Amino acid sequence: MANGLEGVIAAETVLSHADGERGIIWVRGHTIPDLVAQGFEAAVALMWEGFAGEDLTRTGMIDALGAGRTLAFSRLGDWLPTATRREPLEATRLLLAAVPDESTPAQIAAALPVGIAALIRSRDGKSPVAPDPSLTTAADFLRMIAGVAGKEGFAQALDAYMTTVIDNGLSASTFAARVIISTRASLASAVLGAYGAFTGALHGGAPGLALDLLDEIANSGEDVDATIERKLAAGERLMGFGHRVFRVRDPRADMLRAALLRLDPDRPRLAFAQRVERAAVARLERRKPGRRLEANIEMDAALLLDAIALPRGAFTPVFAMARAPAWIAHALEQRRSGRMIRPASAYVGPVPA
Ligand code: ACO
């Protein structure tokens, strides 16, 4: 039995497809570069078409998500005072738990940028900034954090990031969303459960840890190879490397690197990350020959989120903000099948006397 259900087909979908050998992701017949050129709201409209409305457009989606942000702002008092004392990763769970069951897809997705921005500010002792519903999610999110428009190029970089990571086949979190909605639970519950699955270090919890790894190697005073070897010898996983599906370098990593370079970031750090990547891939190949453990998206994602001045503790919530529209689309697609997901287990325990 494959303990991780690898290779098991658990759903039919028109939403997205990841080809790990060729390094390709398709979202409803579009490539990721094509989606990035159109922007996040256009990608959400594409994913939700036929599931959360008909004839959806980018401008219509900007309006719907903008209205959702305004509503979410009016509800901050429901959860923010309690959540402020928690780390953003944990506080975001409270944010999603407070989303009412009757919420529309746009209201659920829009709760994240408003709530995460308010959390980042409140942890600095600042009060929340009201959304501007006319803006894109990326631009308004940065504005709600800073209190003023984001720096030149930051919103474009965040939009490129959010669109690049919007969906990736049947990831663990997406599967969780499908399982939850299949019991006829609410869409809000499916998104909350998906977020729970997402937060782990092996999945969406990785970007902050990937940056920690980079810093640890930089500050160790050791040679790059020696630090990596020491970590592998201790049985640690190298954050930002390996993927259940991709056996080649994650195709999205290069797109994020291009967005990062457009910002003209701290080049020495990028060069160092590339050195670490080469060393890690070579050491992993030596330890796990033939498993083809390559860089996944997380190192480049972390460098990009860091370059646009987002706090490391909020990387995973921001990743979730980008992925939530996919959880919603997959859940709505699953709901149509009407069949509860309930696999079987093989009992290997003791037999009653
Ligand atoms: N560092 C060290 N060893 C690793 C790593 C790694 N990053 N990745 C895999 N391995 C090891 C596994 O432990 C396994 O060893 P074993 O055969 O002795 O048990 C072997 O390499 C093969 O692993 P796979 O079957 O290819 O990996 P799997 O599909 O189980 O896991 C995963 C994929 C969870 C992403 C893994 O590569 C990992 O833990 N990576 C680090 C965390 C990370 O970067 N997560 C983000 C993923 S991207 C995303 O979800 C958004």
Residues whose N, C-alpha, C, O or C-beta is under 5 A from the ligand:
A	BS01	ACO	A201 L202 H203 G204 A206 E236 R237 L238 M239 G240 F241 G242 H243 R244 K288 R291 N296
